[in-house]
Amino acid sequence: MPSARNLGAWNLGAWIVGAFFAVAPGPVQAGRLVGFAADYPPGSILISQSARRLYLILDGGTAIVYPVAVAKRGMEWTGSARVSAKYVEPDWSPPELVRRDHPGLPDVVPGGAPNNPMGARAIALDRDEIAIHGTTPAMRASIGTAASYGCIRMRNEDVIDLYNRVQVGAPVVMTP
């Protein structure tokens, strides 16, 4: 994955996002069109850690909502980023932090392999080693939980849909 640069300057008014995301976590129908009252440009991605949902903002006060897995305790992040690249069935090299916790991991897991945690697609962010990506069949049950090392995990069919809709350069906001 390419090195990241930290934008940090893109302030979207977290108080508005926090008010919108007052919804409790729970099951959500992926790809469902929902009303979205906050003022964000179409093509923006908003992720609520507490609701464990990702919203792709559309025109006309609407968004597409997807259930996601978010970072586990101690790995959370908030703030702004941008989509820096998009990959189809990417190879995965475990970051140092993951390797430290799981020393038996191989150096590289080939794209398309059933044990590749990136799944069918990866949408890289301009934050170091952070992506929105698919998952393995074994980890699919983690969607809706706090389970990752900072990445946003989606079901493969959902990340494929998002991948086809989102553009490189799109803003991404992570809220608590």
C-alpha positions, 0 to 999 in steps of 0.5 A: 500500500502506498505511504500515507500523508496526513491531511488533518486540515479538513474539518467537517464539523464533528458536532454535526456528525455526532448528532447524526450518528446518535443511532445505536449499533445494530443490524443494518441492511447493506446498501440501503438508501437513507436520509442524511441531514448533514451537509457533506459533498456527494461522494464523501464517506462518513464512518461512525465507530459507535454505530459501526456503519459507513455512509456514502453521501449522495445528492439530495440529502441521502446516503447509502449505508453499509455495516462495517467492523471498526478498530478494536479498543486502543486502535481507534482513530478519528478525523479526516482522510482521503481515498488515496488508491483503489485495489482489486484483490490486493496482496497483503503484507502484515504491518509490524503491529499485526506481525508482533501480535501474530508472528506466524503470519507469512510475509505476503498473502497473495490477492485472491487467497482465501486467507487474505484479510483484504478480501475482494477490494481495498480502498486505501486511505492517506493514513499510514496502513489504513484501508476500507477493505473486504474480509475473509469468509472466516472473519465475515462474522466480525462485521458490526464489531470492533475488531480491526487494527484500524482498518474498516472491514466490510463484507466483500459484496459491500466493498465491491459496491462501494469500490465501484461508487467511490473516487480516488480523492474522495473525503473520508471522515471517521467519527467516534 
